[in-house]
């Protein structure tokens, strides 16, 4: 009997929590301009830094939900983001960097009760990133933890549609590779980064 009562109480508690959580799903699409900053640090028998910096376009798609709270809204979403290839000539050799990521992002929209439907926000996210560095005919691809942090502002165009302008700093993970040869030992530390300006639309159902 005690087990039945405990199970009933837990079920009621879960039902209350579910009803208290206002589920408002949305989809989001963004275009972005990324200031791609990619560095490879070499140590060992050869030391130095290689910087394959480039400014590229990119895009992202996200699916999320809005949770209204006092004085604002929390947003939780899963985002897929990808940048165009960053390319640069280094010593006459073509260097190329490809980056993409899947992120779980959390946003907080501030409700400032302004006369216009504008809400500033802050955001942070963690996830999985993939980076590929190519230098001439050799390339290295790796998966690693990705992270982003940013801020921005949204403007509600109508009941279901919002316009979004934001900035974020994103890391696509750190990884290293060791190259050994006859009398040589080189460790390469790869650090793909980007400053991104994003412009997009969000549709809430």
Phi, psi and omega in degrees: 000318180299322179294321179296315179297319180296317180295320179296317180296319179295321178296317178296320180295318178295322179295320178295318180294322180294320180289331180286336180272111181275110186271111180236092184287157177208162171238152184218140174228135183223143167258152183214155173244118188249127171271088188283123182237104187239122184236138173240119179259126182255133175225160182116221180290338173238126181235149179152188180228140174245125180243115177255072182269141180200155176254122188225165174265162177199187180202166179209153174231143182215151174233128185209189179218151180252133178238101180293135174227177180295129177069018177169193179224140166265142172235136178237130184212159170249127186236138168251128182226145182213142176249152171295162183294131172273128184229147178200143175276125178235109181060034181082359180252137182281121175255139183222140178231128176245133181224143172204161184202156168243124187235146167257113186251147172239131178241150168232117178266123180276126175266101184262005180053045178282158179292346175245158186278063182244135177227117171287157181214162170235154183212154173210152181204155176229154178179211185243132180237151174235129179232143176226120177256130176235133177227103186068233181269352181262147181214158179220124179242139183211150173252140182203171178292137178245155182211145175221151174214138185196186180208167180177195181215143176239149179232124182279112182284321179204192186302323186247347188245134178230145177261141187228133174229125184211169175228145173209157173252127185230139173246135181262019177103159175244140174207165182222160179219141179250129179246127181237141177211193180292103179075013181234148176212114182232127174250124181250120177259119183261131181225088176276127182224165175200143165261123187237134172253124188242142179224124185200182178235145178234129179246119178261134183278000000 
